[in-house]
Amino acid sequence: MNFDHILIFRSNVNTEADSHRIGNTLDMHPLVDGWSIDLEDEEKILRIVSPKLNAKHITDIVKKCGYSCEELTD
């Protein structure tokens, strides 16, 4: 796996229902190769695998689902 293609965000996704809502959108997006949300982490870490999308694209997608996220860097 190319780790250069993994974007990591803190999010306000809190429940499994929230995760499914965002997941349905991410699953249907042709440029998202994979994703996960760690609901156990206090920052609700969202990981996106995509060689083409950037952080702005992801924050826009998440915002359209009614949630927010902020990219984590180093």
Secondary structure, 3 states (H helix, E strand, C coil): CCHHHEEEEEECCCCHHHHHHHHHHHHHCCCCCEEEEECCCCCCEEEEECCCCCHHHHHHHHHHCCCCEEECCC
